[in-house]
Amino acid sequence: MNWRRGRPGSRAERLQQRRARAFRWAIGVGAAAMVAIGLVLMFLLAQATNNRELYERNYGRLFVVNVVVATLLLVVIGWMAVRLAVRLRRGKFGSRLLVKLAAIFALVGFVPGLLIYVVSYQFVSRSIESWFDVKVESALDAGVGLGRATLDALSTDLASKTRAATSQLADVPNVTAGLTLERIRDQLAATDVVLWSANGRLIAGVGQSRFDLSPDRPSIQQLRSARTLGAVSQIEGLDDIGTGAVVNARIKVLAVVNSSNVGLLAEPRILQVTQTLPPALVANAIAVQQANREYQERALARDGLRRMYIGTLTLSLFLAVFGAVLLAVLLGNQLARPLLVLAEGVREVAAGDLSPKAALQGRDELGGLTRSFADMTQQLADARAAVHRSMDQVDASRAHLQTILDNLTTGVIVLDANGVIESTNPGATRILRAPLAAHEGRPLAGVPGLEAFAHSVQAQFDAFARGRQEHGVDHWQHSFELDTAQPGTPHNTIVLIARGAELPPASRLLVFDDITEIVSAQRVQAWGEVARRLAHEIKNPLTPIQLSAERLAVKLDGKLGPTEQALLTRSVKTIVDQVDAMKRLVNEFRDYARLPAAELRPLDLNALIDDVVHLYQSEHLPTPVRTELDARCPPIRGDAQQIRQVVHNLLLNAQDATQSRAAERPEPAPLVVVRTQWIGSARQVRMTVQDNGAGFPEHILNRAFEPYVTTKAKGTGLGLAMVKKIVDEHGARIEISNRHDGGVIQGAQVSLSFALDDNRALV
């Protein structure tokens, strides 16, 4: 059968199919040839059993050739059985079905053949025995005896007549003996009459012998017997039966002619009469003799004949059975092949393999079924490919949406009706400072630090559900203040603006933003406006107050008593000092409110820090300043004057905090460290100012950059606020934290990170 696939296969697959087809054809042709040769040889063997000469000449060779053909068939069957056993042991699909079909066909061919063989064996054995019955043998012996008695009677009769005829030649001389011989031939109806001398010399003859130049003379023994007995007879020609020569059976009689002349010199003569036997009698005698000879020969070879027939029958059975088994394997394979193709295809489809399936080109129903299955598989493959394309599009859309969600600064959390987290985005983890992805599948209230936030969100969703039924609203919005501090870490309060909505079928969407910096910026802006107005309102009356106090002191100088003069001087000094303090405070308000825009230019941060720190490295200063500058730091873009002011403010705050801690506890030694670092992976230049003071209180960390928030008794709280404002103008990032060692605060540090991108980097 020809094979095809739903779609063109690879070159290797086509080559493999071509080889398999050629191999099957070779096996089929070889098996058919061996079966045909075996049948021909069996026919010749059967013909040889009916022809004794052919049997004797060729039976051995024919038997050997048949045995060779049977052996080849047996080898082929054994090879196929080994292949089936190997396939069955390897668990190859369809092996059991193929073995079952082959066994069924083999049994169908073997059982009837075995039955016929048993019956034929019994028939042949008994038939051969019946051929050699005692009656048949007696009849043949009687026939042979009858023929022999008849021939003997004819011979005796001719001998007596010949002896009587010798009297006619008693006184006949040799010269005239021919006429007498002619008369005797006619009387005896002989074919030949010859007169011989005693020593075997021809005297006269009539009949066929007279035409022979050298007639067949009697032997000396025959002549001696004739002289002794008076007359002898014999039958000639019957010994040539079976030699292939022409049968010329005759009776030959030799009789002594008695002469009436008495003398010592008288030579005796011998008369020879030859008479041909009747052809019918000869034919019957020959037939009986040949039948008896063959009967005796076959009777002697009875066992060999039985073995020949039984061997022929057994060989025929072997050829028939081997041919049936071979045909069973081939036909079973052909019948099982479409079923195996279908079963293999079904198994592959069940395993998810929808590649093009093999199909048969035959016109029968099974071939059509394989083609229909191949077409169905192709349609399934096309449908699955379409589904995969759709799924790829859905996955691409999902990945696109997930990429958008992952890159949103807004936090997104999807909850079920019970508040269990279904999915989150990195923005939610960053804002809430909690590993939300690790808690997916768990309640939001189970995330450490978010218990209050989860209960508030659940309350908002419950109120939203009631309000939606009553007022038809589609979302809710609310602000939250959330403390994201973990155990053992400082408090960190953030302000969130959250929005919630329902997702089908029963999920809840929570979207929120961190507006802490916005709130802080609003506060800074509000404080800036307050500072500008205070500076305007307070600065104007300060100068007249100071001038009035000084003029009063001048007018009253020398006009008062010592006590009053001292009181006046002290009061005027107090007024002037307080006015100066008010002026300084107003100037700070003015500077904070009127901070000029930064002029960004290439700036070597390390050089600027060296220049500033040089002012804080005097031997008389109680707090030394140490620098750890990274030489790899590239230039940044910044305003040198404003960055210098930032460094001054940070160093002053660090020294004040260190000195305050040193006054309470001398150890460790006061030290301020200024460090720069180039972070190539993030393309950032980071500046860090560390001290070993008391650190920031927890309630100050979240509001350290707001105006008028300070830990100093005499501070205005505008230093870090101005630093934050300058850092924002430079597009940098500032972080403030306490340094811990074993849970104990070892000081504070402030870090500034200046990012360099392709448009801002200077190298």
Backbone hydrogen bonds, N-H to C=O, Kabsch-Sander energy under -0.5 kcal/mol:
donor,donor_aa,acceptor,acceptor_aa,energy
4,R,359,A,-2.3
6,G,357,K,-0.9
14,R,10,S,-2.1
15,L,11,R,-2.4
16,Q,12,A,-2.4
17,Q,13,E,-2.4
18,R,14,R,-2.3
19,R,15,L,-2.4
20,A,16,Q,-2.4
21,R,17,Q,-2.4
22,A,18,R,-2.5
23,F,19,R,-2.6
24,R,20,A,-2.2
25,W,21,R,-2.3
26,A,22,A,-2.5
27,I,23,F,-2.4
28,G,24,R,-2.6
29,V,25,W,-3.0
30,G,26,A,-2.7
31,A,27,I,-2.5
32,A,28,G,-2.6
33,A,29,V,-2.7
34,M,30,G,-2.5
35,V,31,A,-2.5
36,A,32,A,-2.6
37,I,33,A,-2.8
38,G,34,M,-2.6
39,L,35,V,-2.4
40,V,36,A,-2.5
41,L,37,I,-2.8
42,M,38,G,-2.3
43,F,39,L,-2.1
44,L,40,V,-2.4
45,L,41,L,-2.4
46,A,42,M,-2.3
47,Q,43,F,-2.3
48,A,44,L,-2.2
49,T,45,L,-1.3
50,N,46,A,-0.6
50,N,47,Q,-1.0
51,N,47,Q,-0.6
51,N,48,A,-0.6
52,R,50,N,-0.5
55,Y,51,N,-3.4
56,E,52,R,-3.0
57,R,53,E,-2.1
58,N,54,L,-2.8
59,Y,55,Y,-1.9
62,L,58,N,-2.9
63,F,59,Y,-2.8
64,V,60,G,-2.3
65,V,61,R,-2.7
66,N,62,L,-2.4
67,V,63,F,-2.4
68,V,64,V,-2.5
69,V,65,V,-2.5
70,A,66,N,-2.7
71,T,67,V,-2.5
72,L,68,V,-2.6
73,L,69,V,-2.5
74,L,70,A,-2.6
75,V,71,T,-2.7
76,V,72,L,-2.7
77,I,73,L,-2.7
78,G,74,L,-2.8
79,W,75,V,-2.9
80,M,76,V,-2.4
81,A,77,I,-2.7
82,V,78,G,-2.6
83,R,79,W,-2.4
84,L,80,M,-2.6
85,A,81,A,-2.6
86,V,82,V,-2.8
87,R,83,R,-2.6
88,L,84,L,-2.5
89,R,85,A,-2.6
90,R,86,V,-2.4
91,G,88,L,-0.7
92,K,87,R,-2.6
95,S,92,K,-1.8
98,L,94,G,-2.1
99,V,95,S,-2.6
100,K,96,R,-2.3
101,L,97,L,-2.5
102,A,98,L,-2.5
103,A,99,V,-2.5
104,I,100,K,-2.3
105,F,101,L,-2.6
106,A,102,A,-2.5
107,L,103,A,-2.5
108,V,104,I,-2.3
109,G,105,F,-1.8
110,F,106,A,-2.4
111,V,107,L,-2.3
113,G,109,G,-0.9
114,L,110,F,-2.9
115,L,111,V,-2.2
116,I,112,P,-2.7
117,Y,113,G,-2.3
118,V,114,L,-2.3
119,V,115,L,-2.2
120,S,116,I,-3.0
121,Y,117,Y,-2.7
122,Q,118,V,-2.1
123,F,119,V,-2.5
124,V,120,S,-3.1
125,S,121,Y,-2.4
126,R,122,Q,-2.3
127,S,123,F,-2.6
128,I,124,V,-2.4
129,E,125,S,-1.5
130,S,126,R,-2.0
131,W,127,S,-1.4
132,F,128,I,-0.8
132,F,129,E,-0.6
133,D,130,S,-0.7
133,D,131,W,-0.7
137,E,133,D,-1.7
138,S,134,V,-2.4
139,A,135,K,-2.6
140,L,136,V,-2.3
141,D,137,E,-2.2
142,A,138,S,-2.7
143,G,139,A,-2.4
144,V,140,L,-2.3
145,G,141,D,-2.6
146,L,142,A,-2.8
147,G,143,G,-2.4
148,R,144,V,-2.2
149,A,145,G,-2.7
150,T,146,L,-2.3
151,L,147,G,-2.1
152,D,148,R,-2.2
153,A,149,A,-2.4
154,L,150,T,-2.1
155,S,151,L,-2.3
156,T,152,D,-2.7
157,D,153,A,-2.3
158,L,154,L,-2.2
159,A,155,S,-1.8
160,S,156,T,-2.1
161,K,157,D,-2.0
162,T,158,L,-2.1
163,R,159,A,-2.3
164,A,160,S,-2.0
165,A,161,K,-1.9
166,T,162,T,-1.0
166,T,163,R,-0.5
167,S,164,A,-1.0
168,Q,165,A,-1.3
169,L,166,T,-1.3
170,A,167,S,-1.1
177,A,174,N,-0.6
179,L,176,T,-0.6
180,T,176,T,-0.8
181,L,177,A,-2.3
182,E,178,G,-1.9
183,R,179,L,-2.0
184,I,180,T,-2.7
185,R,181,L,-2.2
186,D,182,E,-1.9
187,Q,183,R,-2.3
188,L,184,I,-2.5
189,A,185,R,-0.9
190,A,185,R,-1.9
191,T,274,T,-2.4
192,D,274,T,-1.6
193,V,206,V,-2.4
194,V,272,Q,-2.9
195,L,204,A,-3.9
196,W,194,V,-0.5
196,W,270,I,-3.4
197,S,201,R,-2.8
198,A,268,P,-0.8
200,G,197,S,-1.5
203,I,195,L,-3.0
204,A,195,L,-1.3
206,V,193,V,-3.2
208,Q,191,T,-1.2
210,R,207,G,-0.9
211,F,208,Q,-1.2
212,D,209,S,-1.2
217,R,215,P,-0.9
223,L,219,S,-2.3
224,R,220,I,-2.5
225,S,221,Q,-2.3
226,A,222,Q,-2.2
227,R,223,L,-2.2
228,T,224,R,-2.0
229,L,225,S,-3.2
230,G,226,A,-2.2
232,V,254,L,-2.8
234,Q,252,K,-2.2
236,E,234,Q,-0.5
236,E,250,R,-2.8
240,D,237,G,-0.9
241,I,238,L,-1.1
243,T,240,D,-1.7
245,A,240,D,-0.6
250,R,236,E,-2.4
251,I,275,Q,-3.4
252,K,234,Q,-3.1
253,V,273,V,-2.8
254,L,232,V,-3.2
255,A,271,L,-2.7
256,V,230,G,-2.6
257,V,269,R,-3.3
258,N,256,V,-0.7
260,S,170,A,-0.6
263,G,261,N,-0.6
266,A,263,G,-0.8
269,R,257,V,-0.9
270,I,196,W,-3.2
271,L,255,A,-3.5
272,Q,194,V,-3.6
273,V,253,V,-2.4
273,V,271,L,-0.5
274,T,192,D,-2.9
275,Q,251,I,-2.6
277,L,249,A,-1.7
282,V,278,P,-2.4
283,A,279,P,-3.1
284,N,280,A,-2.5
285,A,281,L,-2.4
286,I,282,V,-2.9
287,A,283,A,-2.7
288,V,284,N,-2.8
289,Q,285,A,-2.5
290,Q,286,I,-3.1
291,A,287,A,-2.8
292,N,288,V,-2.3
293,R,289,Q,-2.4
294,E,290,Q,-3.0
295,Y,291,A,-2.7
296,Q,292,N,-2.4
297,E,293,R,-2.7
298,R,294,E,-3.0
299,A,295,Y,-2.4
300,L,296,Q,-2.2
301,A,297,E,-1.8
302,R,299,A,-1.0
305,L,301,A,-2.5
306,R,302,R,-2.4
307,R,303,D,-2.8
308,M,304,G,-2.4
309,Y,305,L,-2.5
310,I,306,R,-2.8
311,G,307,R,-3.0
312,T,308,M,-2.7
313,L,309,Y,-2.8
314,T,310,I,-3.1
315,L,311,G,-2.9
316,S,312,T,-2.3
317,L,313,L,-2.3
318,F,314,T,-2.9
319,L,315,L,-2.8
320,A,316,S,-2.7
321,V,317,L,-3.4
322,F,318,F,-3.4
323,G,319,L,-2.6
324,A,320,A,-2.4
325,V,321,V,-3.0
326,L,322,F,-2.9
327,L,323,G,-2.9
328,A,324,A,-2.4
329,V,325,V,-2.6
330,L,326,L,-2.7
331,L,327,L,-3.4
332,G,328,A,-2.7
333,N,329,V,-2.4
334,Q,330,L,-2.5
335,L,331,L,-2.9
336,A,332,G,-2.9
337,R,333,N,-1.8
339,L,335,L,-0.7
340,L,336,A,-3.2
341,V,337,R,-2.8
342,L,338,P,-2.6
343,A,339,L,-3.0
344,E,340,L,-3.1
345,G,341,V,-2.4
346,V,342,L,-2.8
347,R,343,A,-2.4
348,E,344,E,-2.4
349,V,345,G,-2.6
350,A,346,V,-2.7
351,A,347,R,-1.6
352,G,349,V,-1.5
353,D,348,E,-3.1
354,L,352,G,-0.8
359,A,4,R,-2.6
361,Q,2,N,-2.2
368,G,364,D,-2.1
369,L,365,E,-2.4
370,T,366,L,-2.3
371,R,367,G,-2.1
372,S,368,G,-2.5
373,F,369,L,-2.5
374,A,370,T,-2.4
375,D,371,R,-2.6
376,M,372,S,-2.7
377,T,373,F,-2.7
378,Q,374,A,-2.3
379,Q,375,D,-2.5
380,L,376,M,-2.5
381,A,377,T,-2.8
382,D,378,Q,-2.7
383,A,379,Q,-2.7
384,R,380,L,-3.1
385,A,381,A,-2.7
386,A,382,D,-2.4
387,V,383,A,-2.6
388,H,384,R,-3.1
389,R,385,A,-2.6
390,S,386,A,-2.5
391,M,387,V,-3.3
392,D,388,H,-3.2
393,Q,389,R,-2.4
394,V,390,S,-2.8
395,D,391,M,-3.6
396,A,392,D,-3.0
397,S,393,Q,-2.8
398,R,394,V,-3.1
399,A,395,D,-3.4
400,H,396,A,-2.8
401,L,397,S,-3.0
402,Q,398,R,-3.3
403,T,399,A,-2.9
404,I,400,H,-2.2
405,L,401,L,-2.8
406,D,402,Q,-3.0
407,N,403,T,-1.7
408,L,405,L,-0.9
411,G,512,F,-2.7
413,I,510,L,-2.7
414,V,423,S,-2.6
415,L,413,I,-0.5
415,L,508,R,-3.1
416,D,420,V,-1.8
419,G,416,D,-1.9
421,I,442,R,-3.0
422,E,414,V,-3.5
423,S,414,V,-1.2
425,N,412,V,-1.1
428,A,425,N,-1.0
429,T,425,N,-1.3
430,R,426,P,-2.6
431,I,427,G,-2.5
432,L,428,A,-2.6
433,R,429,T,-1.2
434,A,429,T,-0.9
436,L,434,A,-2.2
439,H,436,L,-1.3
440,E,437,A,-1.1
441,G,421,I,-3.2
442,R,439,H,-2.0
444,L,419,G,-2.6
446,G,443,P,-1.2
447,V,444,L,-1.6
450,L,447,V,-2.2
454,A,450,L,-2.5
455,H,451,E,-2.2
456,S,452,A,-2.3
457,V,453,F,-2.5
458,Q,454,A,-2.4
459,A,455,H,-2.2
460,Q,456,S,-2.1
461,F,457,V,-2.3
462,D,458,Q,-2.4
463,A,459,A,-2.5
464,F,460,Q,-2.4
465,A,461,F,-2.3
466,R,462,D,-1.9
467,G,463,A,-2.7
468,R,464,F,-2.6
469,Q,465,A,-1.4
470,E,466,R,-1.5
471,H,467,G,-3.9
472,G,467,G,-0.7
472,G,468,R,-1.3
476,W,500,G,-2.1
478,H,498,A,-2.5
480,F,496,L,-2.8
482,L,480,F,-0.5
482,L,494,I,-3.1
484,T,482,L,-0.8
484,T,492,N,-2.4
489,T,486,Q,-2.2
494,I,482,L,-3.1
496,L,480,F,-3.6
496,L,494,I,-0.5
497,I,513,D,-1.9
498,A,478,H,-3.5
498,A,496,L,-0.5
499,R,511,V,-3.3
500,G,476,W,-2.4
501,A,509,L,-1.9
503,L,507,S,-3.3
507,S,503,L,-1.8
508,R,415,L,-3.5
509,L,501,A,-3.1
510,L,413,I,-2.9
511,V,499,R,-3.1
512,F,411,G,-2.3
513,D,497,I,-1.7
515,I,495,V,-2.5
515,I,513,D,-0.8
516,T,495,V,-0.5
519,V,515,I,-3.0
520,S,516,T,-2.7
521,A,517,E,-3.0
522,Q,518,I,-2.6
523,R,519,V,-2.4
524,V,520,S,-2.7
525,Q,521,A,-2.9
526,A,522,Q,-2.7
527,W,523,R,-3.1
528,G,524,V,-2.5
529,E,525,Q,-2.1
530,V,526,A,-2.5
531,A,527,W,-3.1
532,R,528,G,-2.4
533,R,529,E,-2.1
534,L,530,V,-3.1
535,A,531,A,-2.8
536,H,532,R,-1.8
537,E,533,R,-3.0
538,I,534,L,-3.2
539,K,535,A,-1.6
540,N,536,H,-0.8
542,L,538,I,-0.8
542,L,539,K,-0.6
543,T,539,K,-0.9
545,I,541,P,-1.7
546,Q,542,L,-2.4
547,L,543,T,-2.8
548,S,544,P,-2.5
549,A,545,I,-2.1
550,E,546,Q,-2.3
551,R,547,L,-2.7
552,L,548,S,-2.3
553,A,549,A,-1.9
554,V,550,E,-1.9
555,K,551,R,-2.7
556,L,552,L,-1.9
557,D,554,V,-0.8
559,K,556,L,-1.4
560,L,556,L,-0.5
565,Q,561,G,-3.6
566,A,562,P,-2.4
567,L,563,T,-2.1
568,L,564,E,-2.6
569,T,565,Q,-2.9
570,R,566,A,-2.5
571,S,567,L,-2.3
572,V,568,L,-3.1
573,K,569,T,-2.3
574,T,570,R,-2.0
575,I,571,S,-2.3
576,V,572,V,-2.8
577,D,573,K,-2.8
578,Q,574,T,-2.4
579,V,575,I,-2.3
580,D,576,V,-2.4
581,A,577,D,-2.3
582,M,578,Q,-2.6
583,K,579,V,-2.5
584,R,580,D,-2.5
585,L,581,A,-2.4
586,V,582,M,-2.7
587,N,583,K,-2.8
588,E,584,R,-2.4
589,F,585,L,-2.5
590,R,586,V,-2.7
591,D,587,N,-3.2
592,Y,588,E,-2.6
593,A,589,F,-2.4
594,R,590,R,-2.6
595,L,592,Y,-0.7
600,L,598,A,-0.8
601,R,638,G,-1.7
603,L,636,I,-3.0
605,L,603,L,-1.0
608,L,604,D,-2.0
609,I,605,L,-2.4
610,D,606,N,-2.3
611,D,607,A,-2.1
612,V,608,L,-2.1
613,V,609,I,-3.2
614,H,610,D,-1.5
615,L,612,V,-1.5
616,Y,613,V,-1.7
617,Q,614,H,-0.9
621,L,618,S,-1.1
626,R,672,V,-3.2
628,E,674,V,-2.7
631,A,629,L,-0.6
633,C,630,D,-1.5
636,I,603,L,-2.6
638,G,601,R,-2.7
638,G,636,I,-0.6
640,A,638,G,-0.7
643,I,639,D,-2.8
644,R,640,A,-2.2
645,Q,641,Q,-1.9
646,V,642,Q,-2.2
647,V,643,I,-2.5
648,H,644,R,-2.5
649,N,645,Q,-2.6
650,L,646,V,-2.5
651,L,647,V,-2.5
652,L,648,H,-2.7
653,N,649,N,-2.5
654,A,650,L,-2.4
655,Q,651,L,-2.7
656,D,652,L,-2.6
657,A,653,N,-2.5
658,T,654,A,-2.3
659,Q,655,Q,-2.9
660,S,656,D,-2.2
661,R,657,A,-1.8
662,A,658,T,-2.5
663,A,659,Q,-1.9
664,E,660,S,-1.0
665,R,661,R,-3.0
672,V,624,P,-1.9
673,V,690,Q,-2.2
674,V,626,R,-3.1
675,R,673,V,-0.5
675,R,688,T,-2.9
676,T,628,E,-2.1
677,Q,686,R,-1.9
679,I,677,Q,-0.6
679,I,684,Q,-2.9
680,G,678,W,-0.8
683,R,679,I,-1.0
684,Q,679,I,-1.9
685,V,754,F,-2.4
686,R,677,Q,-2.8
686,R,684,Q,-0.5
687,M,752,L,-2.9
688,T,675,R,-3.0
689,V,750,V,-2.4
690,Q,673,V,-2.8
690,Q,688,T,-0.5
691,D,748,A,-2.2
692,N,671,L,-0.6
700,I,697,P,-1.4
701,L,697,P,-1.2
702,N,698,E,-0.6
703,R,700,I,-1.0
704,A,700,I,-0.5
704,A,701,L,-0.7
706,E,703,R,-1.5
708,Y,717,G,-0.8
709,V,706,E,-1.3
709,V,717,G,-0.9
710,T,708,Y,-0.6
722,M,718,L,-2.3
723,V,719,G,-2.2
724,K,720,L,-2.8
725,K,721,A,-2.0
726,I,722,M,-2.6
727,V,723,V,-2.7
728,D,724,K,-2.2
729,E,725,K,-1.8
730,H,726,I,-1.3
731,G,728,D,-1.4
732,A,727,V,-2.3
733,R,753,S,-1.8
735,E,751,S,-2.5
737,S,749,Q,-2.0
739,R,747,G,-3.3
740,H,738,N,-0.5
741,D,744,V,-2.2
744,V,741,D,-0.9
746,Q,739,R,-4.2
747,G,739,R,-0.6
749,Q,737,S,-2.5
750,V,689,V,-2.0
751,S,735,E,-2.8
752,L,687,M,-3.1
753,S,733,R,-2.8
754,F,685,V,-3.0
754,F,752,L,-0.5
755,A,753,S,-0.7
756,L,683,R,-2.9
757,D,755,A,-0.5
760,R,757,D,-0.5
761,A,757,D,-2.7
762,L,635,P,-0.8
